[in-house]
């Protein structure tokens, strides 16, 4: 008798770590700066005020956070491991249920293992969707499948259900109001428009923990309706300040892994207020060298800040990592692309991954980070780079975040005098040696769970 196979799909956090160079943004301040929402390495969600007063754990299975402008509503990226079809149906939205059932029809007559891969490739289904289909066939549709298929599905099968949920933080408690949408692909970098009506997000497809494709979507926050915008897009888009258009980077050619691609900086502009059904005008603003981690941020004056490799082709492969730069595109000026970092300052940023910049509330500062925990801040007005954390060794992989206009929040190395001095706040408007810690009095188990 053939030994049953185990088919398990890894969690979102595992995928984040596997995607080379990726930093999760695990702590995000509300727009008014009163509260920070943060999740641990296990997906436990907490809130803290700026004095460090910590909530109890309010939710779990969270791996992404985005605040709305009312300072109470919050979008959560969640993941649920489903080990039986009955468990999944208790949380499933009809749209994902129907999608899995529909895809299962392709596999009912499978009798040999190699047929799975052939059919998966033919219908371009991701590994997690295949696991969901197997779970459905094993638990719910056994009467229609062959004995050989039934035997092959006798092992342990799990799949991840990824969701975007709308919650409200009020009076020291969190209320999950509704699940807006669900997917079998992980959700990345939710960005909310300034009018609070819609969000953009990306879905990442991977094989053997390596990215092989992505897609860009928009979401109506009132109805939960989604609309596909582009395939093979970088993971970090942004809305224009007036909420009328979405700026993103898309590949000119599809590749595999974390390779560098030729791509286009594009803007999708809605022709009416109807997010789902309106015509969209898409224009290319610039050509660039990109990866899945290429980031876009739109400024209030209409300019666009983005990361890219600075390269004149052909370029030797070993020189790629040394050519990262930040650029400003002025959409009102012909040939209005300018590099942001002075060439004389580039040596100061050796080892920094400029894809993972974070823009301050007043749009004057940009935080920068290395993979071993160094933190610097670039002043966009003066070009001056200030080193904030000069010693490597931080064991917490997370992006810094901004509280208001000038206060930077970042994870620090462990302090021998107080091991809970891990989350620091530094106001760039004051002395640089005047940082304070909000995590000093937190329970050890919470601080330890950040690592």
N, C-alpha and C positions, 0 to 999 in steps of 0.2 A: 504493500500500500504506500502511495506517495505521501511523504511527510508534508503536513500542512505548512504553508508559508506565512511568515509574519510580514504585514504590510503597514508600516507606520510612517506618517508624514511629520516632519519636525515642526516645532513651534516657531512663531514669528521671531522671537528673540534669537533662536538658533540661526534663523535665516539672516537676521541682521548682522550677527557676528561673522557668518560665512561670507557675506557680501563684502569683499575686500575693501577696507578703508571706511566702512560706514559707521557713523555715530548716531545712535538713537538720541532724540531730544526728550529726555526723561523728566525734565522739570520745566514747567511753563507758568509764568505769572499771568494773572488776570490783567486786562487792560488798565484797570485803575491801580494795580500794584498792591492790592490789599491781601491777596491770597496767591500762593503757589500751589499748583497741583503737581504731584510727582508720583511716578510708579517705580517699584523696585525691580530687581532682576527677575523676580518671580511673577511680576505683573500685579502686585498689590498696590492699590491706589490710596494715597494720603493727601491731606491738605495741610498747609502751614501758613500762618500770617508772617509778616515781615519781621516780627519780634521772635519768631521761632516757636510760637504756640502751635503744637501739633495736634491734629485730629486723630481719632482712632482710625484703623483701617476701614475704609468705606466701600471698597469694591475690590474684586480681583480680576485676573485675566485681561488686564489693561496693558497695551503696549503703544499707545499714542494718545495725545491730548491736543485739543484746540479749543480755546475760549472764544465765545461770542462777545460782542461789544457791550452787552448788558451786564457783564461781570458776574453773571450767575449761570447762564446756560453754557454747557460745555459738550463738545463732541469727543467721544471716546472710541478709540480703535481697540476692539476686543477680539480674543480668540478663544474658542471652546473646542476641546478635544472630544470628538464623538467616537464612542466605541461600540455603539449599537444604533440601529436605525430607529428604534423606539426612543432612545435618548435624543437623537437629532430632531425627530418630529415634534418634540416638546418645545423646542426653541426656534424651529425653522419658519421662515417666511414662505408663502406659497410660491413666489417666483423661483427661489432656489430649489425647493422641492420639485417643482415641475421640470427645471433644467436637468437635475440629476436623473429623474425618471426618464426623461426624453433621451438623454445620452446612454442610459442603460440598454436601450433597444438595440444599439449597435453591437452589443456584446453577448446577447442571450444565447447565440449559437456557437460561442467560442468553445473549442474542444482541446486546443493545444496552447501552451504558454506563449509561444512566439506570436500567436494571433493577437494577443493583447497589444503588443507594441505596434504591430502593423496597423491595427485599427486606431490606436491612440494617435499615431502620426497622421493617418488619413483625415481624422476629424479634429486635429490640432487641440487635443485635450491635455490639460496640465496634470501632473502626477497626483495632486491632491483631489482633483475631480475623479480620476481613475479610482482612487481609494474610496471615495464616496459611492461611486457606481458599484464597486465590489461589495461594499457594506449593504447597499440596497438589495443587490441580487442575492446575497447570502441570507439576509434576515427577512426580506419582504416578498421576494419574487422567486422562491425556490421551485415552485411548480412548473415554471416555464423554462428552466435551464437544464442543460444536459447533465448526466451523472458525472462526467469528467470535470465539468465546470464546478459543480457542487462540491466535489472532493477538493478541488484546488482552493476553494474559498473557505475551507474549514479552519484556517488558522486565525491568528489575531489580526484584525483589521481596524485601523483608526484613520480618521481624517480630521482636518481642522476646518472649523466654520469661522470665517473672519467676518466681522460686522462693524458697522458704524452706528453708534448709539447716541441718542440725545439725552443728556442728563441735566439736572439743575442742582446747583450747590447753594443752599440757602439755610440760614439759621443753624449752621454747624452740621448739617446732614445733606446727604446726596440722594436724590430721587431719580431713578432711571425712568424717563418719560416714554420713550419708544425706541424700538430698533428701526433705524431708517432703511438699512439695506444689508445684505449678506452676500458673501462670495466664497469661492474655494481658493482664491488667490489672496495673498496678504495685501493689506492696505498700507499705503505709504503717504506721509507728509500731507495731511489735510490742511488746506488753506481756505479760510473763510473770507468772503467778500466784505467790504466795509459797510455795505447796506444790510448785512446780516441775513440775507435771503438765500444764499447759495454757498456751496463749497466746491472746491476742486480737489481731486485726489488721484493717485496713481495706483495701479495694481501691478505686481511684479510676478513674472513667471520664471521658474528656475528648474534646472535639471541637475541632480546630484549637488544641490546647494550652490550652483553657479547660475547667475542670471542669464536668461536666454531671450527675454523679451519683456515689454511692459506696455501698458496702455493708460491713457489719460482720460479721466471722466469728470463730469460735473454732476452735482447733486442739488436738487431742490429741497431745502430744509423744511418746507411746509408739508410737502407731499411724500418725500422720500424717492421721488422719480429720479432716474439717472439718465445721462446721455453720454455716449461715447464720443470723444473728440479726436483722438489720435492714437496710433500704435507706435511702438518703438520710441517712446518719449522718455526723456530724463525724469527722474523721480521728484523733482522739486520745482513746480510751476508757481505762478503768483497772479493774483488779480490786479488790474490797474486800480488806481486810487478811486476812480469814479464807479467802479464795479461793472463797467460796461464791456470789458474785454479781459481775456485770459492770455498771459504771456508764458511761453514754454519753449523748450528745446526738443526737437525731434531728430532722429537719425535720418540721414539721407540714404544710408544703407544699413541693413540689419546685420549684427554680428553676434558673437557669443562672449560670455564672461565679462570681465572688467576691462576689455580692450578699449582702445581709443577709436572713436568713429568721427567721420565727417558728418556734421549736423547743421541744422538751421534754427536760428532764433526766430520764433513765429508768434504772431498775435492773432487770436481769434476774437472777432468783434461781433456781438449780437446785434441784429438789425431791429429787434424789438425786445420788450421786457419778458417775453415768454422764453424761459431758459431751455425748455425741452423741445419746443416745436419751431422756434424762430429760425430764420435763415441766419447763417454765420458766414462772415467774410474773413478768410484767412490770408494773411500776408506774411511774407518772409522779410525779416528786418535785417538779418545778417547771417553770414555763413561762419562756422566756427568748428574747432576741434572739441569733441565732447566725450563724456562717459555717462553712465547711468547716474552718477552723482552730481552732474552739472546742475548748478543752482541759479535760480532767477529770483530777483526781488525788485518790485516796482516802487518807485519813489513818488512822493506827492506832487512833484513838479513835472511828472510825465516821463522822466528819465528812467532807464532800466539798468540795474546793476546785475552783472552776471559773471560767472567764472568760465574760464576757457584756457586751453593751452595756447601759448603764443608761439606760433611755428610758421616758418617758411618751408614749404615742401619742395623737394623731399627732405626728410629729417631722420637722422639715425635713431633707432629705437632706444638706445641707452640715454639719449638726450631728452626724452619726453618728460620725465619727472621734474626736470629743472626748468621747465618752460611755463609753469602755471602762472596765471595773471588774473586780476580782476579788471573788468571793463565797465565803463559807463557808456550807454547808448542814448544819445539825444534824438528822439524821434522827430524833432522839429527842424533838425539840421541835416543836410545832405552830407554823407560821409562823416556822421557824427559819432564815431566809435573812438573812445580814448581809453588808454590804460590808466588804472587808478594808482597803482603802486609805483613810486619812483624807481627807476632802474638802479639808482644808487642805494636803495633800501632792500633790494631783493635778497642780498646775502643775509640780512637779518631774519629772513623768513625761510631759510633752508630747513627742510623737514616739515614745514607746515603744509597741510592739505587745504588749499584755498577754496575748494568746493564747499567746505563747511563753515562759511562765514555766517554771522548773525548780525542783523542790522538793528541799531538802537532805536528807541522810540522817536527821538528827534532827528533821526537819519544823519547824525553827525559822525557816529562811531560805527565801526565794524569789528566784532570779535573774531579772532582766528585761533586755531588749535592744531596741535600735533597729535600723532597717534600715541605718544607716551606722556601726554598731559601738560605740555607747555601751553601757555595762554598769552596772547598779545592782543592789543587793540590798535586799530588803524583809525586815525582821524581823517575823515574824508575831506575836510576843509583845508587842513594844513599839510597832509601827507605824512605826518609824524607817526611813527610806530612806537608804542609803549609796551614794554614787556611787563606782564602782570604776574605770571607764574614762571619762574626761570629754571626751576629744578624739575627734571623728569621723574616719573615714578608713580603717577596717579594710576590706581587700579580700577577706577570707575570710568567707563567709556560713555560719555554723554556730552552733548553740545552745551556750551554756556548759554545762558538766556538773559534777557534784559528786563529789568524792573523799571518801568517808566523810561524817561529820556536818557539818563546817564548812569544808572546803577547796574553794574554787571554782576550776575550771579553765576558762580562756577564751582565745580568740584575741585577740592584741593587734596594734596597728599596728606597722609595721616600724620598728625602732630603728636610727638612723644609725650607732650605735657597733657594732652587731652585728645584721645583717639577719636572723639566725636566731632572734632573741628574739621568737618568735611565739606560743608556747603557754605561758601563765603559770599558776602555782598560787599562790593566796592563801588563807591560813588566816584566817578571820574571827574566830577566837578570839584572834588576835595583832594586832600593829600593821598598819595598812592599807598602810604603805609597805614591807612586808617580803615582797613577792611574789618568786617565783623562777621560772626558766624551765627547762622540761624539754627544749626543742628547741635549746638553744644549740649543742650539738656535733653536731647532725644534719647529714648531707650536704645541700649546697645543693639538689640535685635533689629531695630529699624535701620540704624546706621550700617550695620554689617550686611544687611540685605541689599544695600546700594551697590555693593562691589560685584 
